[in-house]
């Protein structure tokens, strides 16, 4: 009995195993069949996509060739092409209308002069009908317009020929009239001779009267000389008053120009963005822009990011970026750390106003396909240490794609170079007082070289204003360029523990003789100059 039960259980197990095997085989068949069909559909869709892409490429090429042949080369957008073609048709219509109006004017003059050739009136009416048909055609096409213009030109040619034929007839009539007029001229000549004799007798009588008038003129000339003397006196007084007036006006103009320049230094001159942000990745602190290699962008160039909802430039950029890589489709840039406090620049912590897709990318020294040209006039002190930094500023401008067109350095900072022209976009001036100065010179002790430079600087600024070059202060330019200062100006020493200071600076006790003379100026700290420690502070003021 137990053996029968075991045999029955084995049969059931075998039956279950066979059923599961069959089910697995059927499932595998349907799965493989569905996969094969999906692969075939995918291959068909790829072929359709490639065919559609080829057709699109050919259509774009054909459209470009048509635009080049039609005279609309360089227009990419379809709406712009429609606008250009509409303007072209409007201009042709206006020109043809003006030509027809001038033709009608000539025909009217011809009729007023007595012309009565019916063919000319018929041709003019035909021109009016052709112009009306061309102007009022509902579905105006380029081919139809050319046909209408050809018919109008043929009609104008016929009209010109008719005018020429009529002119030849008039000329023939004039030649016949000349013969008749010659006979009449002989009769008029005889009458003229008789009139001439009468005129000579009349002339003798008038000569006597003229002598009487000359006596009166002499008296009037004497009176005129006296009046002229009085007039010269009045002119002298008027000239003196005019000179005084012109001098006052000139003084006022100088004052107005000075005040205008002072206002322009603080005025935000609106500009156009040089590009825009296409994507932002705060995890990697990187952004993508639409600045391409063809536009002149290259790695290491720095830009400012401004909100797309506000004017540019302004004193509150969102952040500064530096290009890492540039290609023909766009560029990748890294977000630079905040460069100074008080400007609301973004940090890696709480970002209240994040960079968004579409925000403006702006550089004060670079524009797409056109470099900005600058003129440096006077001292250039970027870090307020009292030393001229124009070489560093030139490198920054040139590295960002700009050009220094003209340079007028102060005495001891180099030689004048370049030429100030109307091609310059801005001239840079530095009217801030340095925080530290290696040399202090009073105005009373200024040398003749300094005075000559100040005169030349004033003339250069006046010439820049006359050429329409806009001023920009060094601090405003550095904000737009994302400049990071690498020095912190030393403060004024109010109190000094000499003993503790010597113990820190000279731990071995070898105090130099100069340090024991009671000087209150501490020695230079390691890594710095002029008592300024070497720091890497990204938020230090410029």
C-alpha positions as CSV (number, residue, x, y, z in Angstrom):
1,X,0.0,0.0,0.0
2,X,2.8,2.3,0.8
3,X,4.5,1.5,-2.5
4,X,1.3,2.3,-4.4
5,X,1.1,5.7,-2.7
6,X,4.7,6.5,-3.5
7,X,4.1,5.6,-7.2
8,X,1.1,7.8,-7.3
9,X,3.0,10.7,-5.8
10,X,5.8,10.2,-8.3
11,X,3.3,10.3,-11.2
12,X,1.8,13.5,-9.9
13,X,5.3,15.1,-9.6
14,X,6.2,14.1,-13.1
15,X,2.9,15.5,-14.5
16,X,3.5,18.8,-12.7
17,X,7.1,19.0,-14.0
18,X,6.0,18.3,-17.6
19,X,3.3,21.0,-17.3
20,X,5.7,23.6,-15.9
21,X,8.2,22.7,-18.8
22,X,5.5,23.2,-21.4
23,X,4.4,26.5,-19.8
24,X,8.1,27.7,-19.7
25,X,8.6,26.8,-23.4
26,X,5.5,28.6,-24.5
27,X,6.4,31.7,-22.5
28,X,9.9,31.8,-23.9
29,X,8.6,31.5,-27.4
30,X,6.2,34.5,-27.0
31,X,8.9,36.6,-25.3
32,X,11.5,35.9,-28.1
33,X,8.8,36.6,-30.7
34,X,7.8,40.0,-29.1
35,X,11.5,41.0,-28.8
36,X,12.1,40.2,-32.5
37,X,9.1,42.2,-33.6
38,X,10.2,45.2,-31.4
39,X,13.8,45.1,-32.9
40,X,12.3,45.1,-36.4
41,X,10.1,48.1,-35.6
42,X,13.0,49.9,-34.0
43,X,15.1,49.3,-37.2
44,X,12.3,50.6,-39.4
45,X,11.9,53.7,-37.2
46,X,15.6,54.5,-37.4
47,X,15.5,54.2,-41.2
48,X,12.5,56.6,-41.3
49,X,14.3,59.0,-39.0
50,X,17.4,59.0,-41.2
51,X,15.3,59.5,-44.3
52,X,13.5,62.4,-42.7
53,X,16.7,63.9,-41.5
54,X,18.2,63.7,-45.1
55,X,15.0,65.3,-46.5
56,X,15.2,68.1,-43.9
57,X,18.9,68.7,-44.6
58,X,18.2,68.9,-48.4
59,X,15.2,71.2,-47.8
60,X,17.4,73.6,-45.7
61,X,20.0,73.6,-48.4
62,X,17.5,74.2,-51.1
63,X,15.9,77.0,-49.0
64,X,19.4,78.6,-48.5
65,X,20.1,78.4,-52.2
66,X,16.8,80.0,-53.0
67,X,17.4,82.8,-50.5
68,X,20.9,83.4,-52.0
69,X,19.4,83.5,-55.5
70,X,16.6,85.8,-54.5
71,X,18.9,88.3,-52.8
72,X,18.1,87.5,-49.2
73,X,21.4,85.9,-48.2
74,X,22.2,85.8,-44.5
75,X,18.6,85.7,-43.3
76,X,18.0,82.5,-41.2
77,X,14.6,82.9,-39.6
78,X,11.5,82.3,-41.7
79,X,9.7,85.2,-40.2
80,X,12.6,87.5,-40.9
81,X,12.7,86.2,-44.5
82,X,9.0,87.0,-44.9
83,X,9.5,90.4,-43.4
84,X,12.4,91.1,-45.8
85,X,10.5,89.9,-48.8
86,X,7.5,92.0,-47.8
87,X,9.8,95.1,-47.4
88,X,11.3,94.3,-50.8
89,X,7.8,94.1,-52.5
90,X,6.8,97.4,-50.7
91,X,9.9,99.2,-51.9
92,X,9.4,97.9,-55.5
93,X,5.8,99.0,-55.4
94,X,6.7,102.5,-54.1
95,X,9.5,102.9,-56.7
96,X,7.2,101.8,-59.5
97,X,4.5,104.2,-58.2
98,X,7.0,107.0,-58.2
99,X,8.1,106.2,-61.8
100,X,4.5,106.1,-62.9
101,X,3.7,109.4,-61.1
102,X,6.6,111.1,-62.8
103,X,5.4,109.7,-66.2
104,X,1.9,111.0,-65.6
105,X,3.4,114.4,-64.7
106,X,5.4,114.5,-68.0
107,X,2.2,113.5,-70.0
108,X,0.2,116.3,-68.2
109,X,2.9,118.8,-69.1
110,X,2.9,117.5,-72.7
111,X,-0.9,118.0,-72.9
112,X,-0.8,121.5,-71.3
113,X,1.8,122.5,-73.9
114,X,-0.6,121.6,-76.7
115,X,0.3,117.9,-77.3
116,X,-2.7,115.9,-78.7
117,X,-1.3,112.5,-79.7
118,X,-3.9,110.0,-78.5
119,X,-1.4,107.2,-78.5
120,X,0.5,108.8,-75.6
121,X,-2.7,109.1,-73.5
122,X,-3.5,105.5,-74.3
123,X,-0.1,104.3,-73.2
124,X,-0.3,106.2,-70.0
125,X,-3.7,104.8,-69.2
126,X,-2.2,101.3,-69.9
127,X,0.6,102.1,-67.4
128,X,-1.9,103.1,-64.7
129,X,-3.8,99.8,-65.3
130,X,-0.6,97.7,-65.1
131,X,0.4,99.5,-61.9
132,X,-3.0,99.0,-60.3
133,X,-2.9,95.3,-61.3
134,X,0.6,94.9,-59.8
135,X,-0.3,96.8,-56.6
136,X,-3.7,95.1,-56.0
137,X,-2.8,91.6,-56.9
138,X,-4.1,89.4,-54.0
139,X,-1.6,86.5,-54.3
140,X,1.6,88.4,-55.1
141,X,4.6,86.1,-56.0
142,X,8.1,86.9,-57.2
143,X,7.5,85.4,-60.7
144,X,4.1,87.2,-61.1
145,X,5.7,90.5,-59.9
146,X,8.5,90.2,-62.4
147,X,6.0,89.5,-65.2
148,X,4.0,92.6,-64.2
149,X,7.1,94.7,-64.0
150,X,8.2,93.5,-67.5
151,X,4.9,94.5,-69.0
152,X,5.1,97.8,-67.3
153,X,8.6,98.3,-68.6
154,X,7.5,97.5,-72.1
155,X,4.7,100.0,-71.9
156,X,7.1,102.7,-70.6
157,X,9.4,101.9,-73.6
158,X,6.5,102.4,-76.0
159,X,5.6,105.6,-74.3
160,X,9.2,106.9,-74.6
161,X,9.2,106.0,-78.4
162,X,5.9,107.9,-78.9
163,X,7.4,110.9,-77.1
164,X,10.4,110.8,-79.4
165,X,8.2,110.5,-82.5
166,X,6.1,113.4,-81.4
167,X,9.2,115.4,-80.6
168,X,10.5,114.9,-84.2
169,X,7.2,116.2,-85.6
170,X,7.4,119.3,-83.3
171,X,11.0,119.9,-84.5
172,X,9.9,119.8,-88.1
173,X,7.2,122.4,-87.4
174,X,9.7,124.6,-85.6
175,X,12.0,124.6,-88.6
176,X,9.2,125.8,-90.8
177,X,8.4,128.5,-88.2
178,X,12.0,129.7,-88.3
179,X,11.6,130.8,-92.0
180,X,8.6,132.9,-91.2
181,X,10.2,134.3,-88.1
182,X,13.3,135.4,-90.1
183,X,11.2,137.6,-92.2
184,X,9.5,139.1,-89.2
185,X,12.9,139.7,-87.6
186,X,14.0,141.9,-90.5
187,X,11.0,144.1,-90.0
188,X,11.7,144.3,-86.3
189,X,15.3,145.2,-86.9
190,X,14.3,148.3,-88.9
191,X,11.9,149.3,-86.1
192,X,14.8,148.8,-83.6
193,X,17.1,151.2,-85.5
194,X,14.5,153.9,-85.4
195,X,13.9,153.3,-81.7
196,X,17.7,153.5,-81.1
197,X,17.8,157.0,-82.5
198,X,15.0,158.1,-80.3
199,X,16.8,156.4,-77.3
200,X,20.0,158.4,-77.9
201,X,18.1,161.7,-77.8
202,X,16.4,160.6,-74.6
203,X,19.8,159.5,-73.2
204,X,21.3,163.0,-73.6
205,X,18.5,164.4,-71.6
206,X,18.9,161.9,-68.9
207,X,22.7,162.6,-68.7
208,X,21.9,166.1,-67.7
209,X,19.6,164.9,-65.0
210,X,22.4,162.5,-63.8
211,X,24.8,165.3,-63.2
212,X,22.3,166.9,-60.9
213,X,21.9,163.7,-59.0
214,X,25.6,163.2,-58.6
215,X,25.8,166.5,-56.8
216,X,23.1,165.2,-54.4
217,X,25.0,161.9,-54.0
218,X,28.2,163.8,-52.9
219,X,26.3,165.4,-50.1
220,X,24.7,162.1,-49.1
221,X,28.2,160.4,-49.1
222,X,29.5,163.0,-46.6
223,X,26.5,162.2,-44.4
224,X,27.2,158.5,-44.8
225,X,30.9,158.9,-43.7
226,X,29.8,160.5,-40.5
227,X,27.3,157.8,-39.9
228,X,29.9,155.1,-40.6
229,X,32.2,156.6,-38.0
230,X,29.4,156.3,-35.4
231,X,28.7,152.8,-36.6
232,X,32.3,151.7,-36.1
233,X,32.3,153.0,-32.6
234,X,29.1,151.0,-31.9
235,X,30.7,147.9,-33.5
236,X,33.7,148.1,-31.3
237,X,31.5,148.3,-28.2
238,X,29.4,145.4,-29.5
239,X,32.4,143.2,-30.2
240,X,33.8,143.8,-26.7
241,X,30.4,142.9,-25.2
242,X,30.2,139.8,-27.4
243,X,33.7,138.7,-26.3
244,X,32.7,139.1,-22.7
245,X,29.6,137.1,-23.4
246,X,31.4,134.3,-25.2
247,X,34.0,134.1,-22.4
248,X,31.2,133.6,-19.8
249,X,29.4,131.0,-22.1
250,X,32.7,129.2,-22.5
251,X,33.2,129.1,-18.7
252,X,29.7,127.8,-18.2
253,X,30.3,125.1,-20.8
254,X,33.4,124.0,-19.1
255,X,31.6,123.8,-15.8
256,X,28.7,121.9,-17.4
257,X,31.1,119.5,-19.1
258,X,32.8,118.9,-15.8
259,X,29.6,118.3,-13.9
260,X,28.3,116.0,-16.7
261,X,31.5,113.9,-16.5
262,X,31.1,113.6,-12.8
263,X,27.5,112.4,-13.2
264,X,28.5,109.9,-16.0
265,X,31.2,108.4,-13.7
266,X,28.4,107.2,-11.4
267,X,25.8,106.7,-14.1
268,X,25.0,103.2,-15.3
269,X,25.3,103.2,-19.1
270,X,23.0,100.5,-20.4
271,X,24.5,97.9,-22.7
272,X,23.4,94.7,-24.4
273,X,24.2,91.2,-23.0
274,X,27.0,89.2,-24.6
275,X,25.1,85.9,-24.2
276,X,22.9,84.0,-21.8
277,X,22.9,81.0,-19.5
278,X,21.6,77.8,-21.1
279,X,21.9,75.5,-18.1
280,X,23.1,75.5,-14.5
281,X,24.7,72.7,-12.4
282,X,25.1,73.8,-8.8
283,X,26.4,70.4,-7.8
284,X,29.5,70.9,-10.0
285,X,29.2,74.7,-9.7
286,X,29.2,75.0,-13.5
287,X,27.0,76.7,-16.1
288,X,26.6,76.4,-19.8
289,X,26.4,79.5,-22.0
290,X,25.7,80.2,-25.7
291,X,29.1,82.0,-26.2
292,X,30.8,80.1,-29.0
293,X,34.3,79.9,-30.5
294,X,33.0,81.7,-33.7
295,X,31.9,84.6,-31.6
296,X,35.5,85.0,-30.3
297,X,35.0,83.4,-26.9
298,X,37.9,81.4,-25.5
299,X,38.9,79.6,-22.2
300,X,40.0,81.7,-19.2
301,X,37.7,84.6,-20.1
302,X,35.6,85.9,-17.2
303,X,32.0,87.1,-17.3
304,X,29.5,88.6,-14.9
305,X,26.0,87.1,-14.5
306,X,23.1,89.5,-14.3
307,X,19.4,88.9,-13.7
308,X,17.5,88.8,-17.1
309,X,14.7,90.8,-15.6
310,X,16.9,93.9,-14.9
311,X,19.0,96.3,-16.9
312,X,22.7,95.6,-17.5
313,X,25.2,96.4,-16.3
314,X,24.5,97.3,-12.7
315,X,26.4,97.2,-9.4
316,X,24.8,94.0,-8.3
317,X,25.8,91.0,-10.5
318,X,24.6,87.6,-9.4
319,X,28.0,85.9,-9.8
320,X,31.1,85.8,-11.9
321,X,32.1,82.8,-14.1
322,X,35.2,81.7,-16.0
323,X,35.1,79.8,-19.2
324,X,36.6,76.3,-19.0
325,X,36.0,75.0,-22.6
326,X,34.5,76.6,-25.7
327,X,33.3,74.9,-28.9
328,X,31.1,75.8,-31.9
329,X,27.8,75.1,-30.0
330,X,28.5,76.9,-26.7
331,X,30.8,77.0,-23.7
332,X,31.2,75.5,-20.2
333,X,32.2,77.8,-17.3
334,X,32.8,77.4,-13.6
335,X,31.2,79.6,-11.0
336,X,33.8,81.7,-9.3
337,X,33.7,82.2,-5.5
338,X,32.4,85.5,-4.1
339,X,34.9,88.3,-4.7
340,X,33.9,90.9,-2.2
341,X,31.3,91.6,0.5
342,X,28.3,93.8,0.1
343,X,27.6,92.9,-3.6
344,X,25.0,90.1,-2.9
345,X,27.2,87.6,-4.8
346,X,26.2,83.9,-4.5
347,X,27.9,81.5,-2.2
348,X,27.7,77.7,-1.9
349,X,25.5,78.2,1.2
350,X,22.0,79.8,1.2
351,X,21.4,81.1,-2.4
352,X,18.6,83.6,-2.2
353,X,18.7,84.7,-5.9
354,X,20.1,81.7,-7.8
355,X,21.4,81.7,-11.4
356,X,18.6,80.8,-13.7
357,X,18.5,79.6,-17.3
358,X,18.2,82.7,-19.5
359,X,20.2,85.0,-17.2
360,X,22.4,87.5,-19.0
361,X,26.2,86.8,-19.5
362,X,28.1,90.1,-19.7
363,X,31.6,91.3,-20.1
364,X,32.7,95.0,-20.0
365,X,35.6,94.4,-22.3
366,X,34.3,91.9,-24.8
367,X,31.4,91.8,-27.3
368,X,30.6,89.0,-29.7
369,X,32.7,89.4,-32.9
370,X,33.7,92.9,-31.9
371,X,36.3,93.7,-29.2
372,X,35.7,96.6,-26.8
373,X,38.4,99.4,-27.1
374,X,39.6,101.2,-24.1
375,X,41.7,104.3,-23.3
376,X,43.6,104.4,-20.0
377,X,44.1,108.0,-18.9
378,X,46.1,108.8,-15.8
379,X,47.0,106.6,-12.8
380,X,45.5,103.1,-12.6
381,X,45.6,101.7,-9.0
382,X,43.4,98.6,-8.8
383,X,44.3,97.5,-5.3
384,X,44.6,101.0,-3.7
385,X,48.3,100.4,-2.7
386,X,49.5,103.6,-4.3
387,X,51.3,101.9,-7.1
388,X,50.3,102.0,-10.8
389,X,48.7,98.7,-11.9
390,X,48.1,99.5,-15.6
391,X,50.1,96.5,-16.8
392,X,47.9,94.2,-14.8
393,X,44.7,95.9,-16.1
394,X,46.0,95.7,-19.7
395,X,46.6,91.9,-19.3
396,X,43.1,91.5,-17.8
397,X,41.4,93.5,-20.6
398,X,43.3,91.6,-23.4
399,X,42.7,88.2,-21.7
400,X,39.0,89.0,-21.7
401,X,39.0,89.8,-25.4
402,X,39.3,93.7,-25.2
403,X,41.9,96.1,-26.7
404,X,43.7,99.0,-25.1
405,X,43.6,101.6,-27.9
406,X,45.3,104.4,-26.0
407,X,47.4,104.7,-22.9
408,X,48.5,107.9,-21.1
409,X,50.5,106.8,-17.9
410,X,51.6,109.3,-15.2
411,X,55.3,110.2,-14.9
412,X,57.4,107.1,-13.9
413,X,54.8,104.6,-15.0
414,X,55.7,104.3,-18.7
415,X,55.4,106.2,-22.0
416,X,52.3,107.3,-23.9
417,X,51.2,104.8,-26.6
418,X,48.4,104.5,-29.1
419,X,46.0,107.2,-30.3
420,X,42.7,108.4,-28.9
421,X,40.1,108.0,-31.6
422,X,36.3,107.8,-31.9
423,X,36.7,104.0,-32.1
424,X,37.3,103.8,-28.3
425,X,34.2,102.7,-26.4
426,X,35.3,103.9,-23.0
427,X,38.1,105.7,-21.3
428,X,39.1,104.5,-17.8
429,X,39.9,107.0,-15.0
430,X,40.9,106.5,-11.4
431,X,39.8,109.3,-9.1
432,X,39.9,107.3,-5.8
433,X,42.4,108.1,-3.1
434,X,44.9,105.2,-2.4
435,X,44.8,103.5,1.0
436,X,48.6,103.4,1.1
437,X,51.1,105.4,-0.9
438,X,54.8,104.6,-1.2
439,X,55.6,108.2,-2.0
440,X,53.7,111.2,-0.6
441,X,54.1,114.5,-2.5
442,X,52.3,117.7,-1.6
443,X,50.7,119.8,-4.4
444,X,53.1,122.6,-3.6
445,X,56.1,120.3,-4.3
446,X,54.8,119.1,-7.6
447,X,57.5,119.0,-10.3
448,X,57.2,120.5,-13.8
449,X,56.9,117.0,-15.2
450,X,53.8,116.5,-13.0
451,X,52.3,119.8,-14.1
452,X,52.9,118.9,-17.7
453,X,51.2,115.5,-17.2
454,X,48.2,117.1,-15.6
455,X,47.8,119.5,-18.5
456,X,48.1,116.6,-21.0
457,X,45.6,114.5,-19.0
458,X,43.1,117.3,-19.0
459,X,43.5,117.7,-22.8
460,X,43.1,114.0,-23.3
461,X,39.8,113.9,-21.2
462,X,38.5,116.9,-23.1
463,X,39.3,115.3,-26.5
464,X,37.6,112.0,-25.3
465,X,34.5,113.9,-24.4
466,X,34.4,115.7,-27.8
467,X,34.8,112.3,-29.6
468,X,31.8,110.9,-27.6
469,X,33.9,108.4,-25.6
470,X,32.1,107.5,-22.4
471,X,34.0,107.5,-19.0
472,X,34.1,104.6,-16.6
473,X,35.7,104.6,-13.2
474,X,38.2,101.9,-12.3
475,X,36.2,100.5,-9.5
476,X,33.1,100.1,-11.7
477,X,35.1,98.4,-14.4
478,X,36.7,96.0,-11.9
479,X,33.2,95.0,-10.6
480,X,32.1,94.0,-14.1
481,X,35.3,92.1,-14.8
482,X,35.2,90.1,-11.6
483,X,38.5,91.4,-10.2
484,X,39.8,89.8,-7.0
485,X,42.3,91.9,-5.1
486,X,45.3,90.0,-3.6
487,X,46.3,92.5,-0.9
488,X,44.8,94.0,2.2
489,X,45.8,97.5,3.0
490,X,47.5,97.9,6.4
491,X,45.8,99.9,9.0
492,X,47.2,102.7,11.1
493,X,49.2,101.5,14.2
494,X,47.6,103.0,17.3
495,X,49.5,101.2,20.0
496,X,52.5,98.8,20.0
497,X,54.0,96.6,22.8
498,X,57.6,96.8,21.6
499,X,58.9,94.1,24.0
500,X,56.2,91.6,23.0
501,X,56.5,92.5,19.3
502,X,60.3,91.9,19.4
503,X,59.9,88.6,21.2
504,X,57.5,87.4,18.5
505,X,59.4,88.7,15.4
506,X,62.9,87.9,16.7
507,X,62.4,84.8,18.9
508,X,66.2,84.3,19.1
509,X,66.7,87.7,20.5
510,X,68.8,89.0,17.6
511,X,67.1,92.4,17.4
512,X,68.6,94.6,14.6
513,X,70.0,98.0,15.6
514,X,67.4,99.8,13.5
515,X,64.6,98.0,15.4
516,X,65.8,99.4,18.8
517,X,65.7,103.0,17.7
518,X,62.2,103.4,18.9
519,X,60.5,103.2,15.5
520,X,56.8,102.5,15.8
521,X,56.5,100.8,12.4
522,X,56.4,97.0,12.7
523,X,58.7,95.0,10.4
524,X,57.3,93.2,7.4
525,X,55.4,90.0,8.2
526,X,56.4,86.8,6.4
527,X,55.0,86.6,3.0
528,X,53.9,90.3,2.8
529,X,55.3,93.7,2.0
530,X,55.1,97.1,3.8
531,X,53.7,95.6,6.9
532,X,50.9,93.8,5.1
533,X,50.5,90.1,5.8
534,X,50.0,87.8,2.9
535,X,46.4,86.6,3.0
536,X,44.0,84.9,0.6
537,X,40.8,86.7,1.4
538,X,38.2,86.4,-1.4
539,X,35.9,89.0,0.4
540,X,38.5,91.7,0.8
541,X,37.4,95.1,-0.6
542,X,39.0,96.3,-3.9
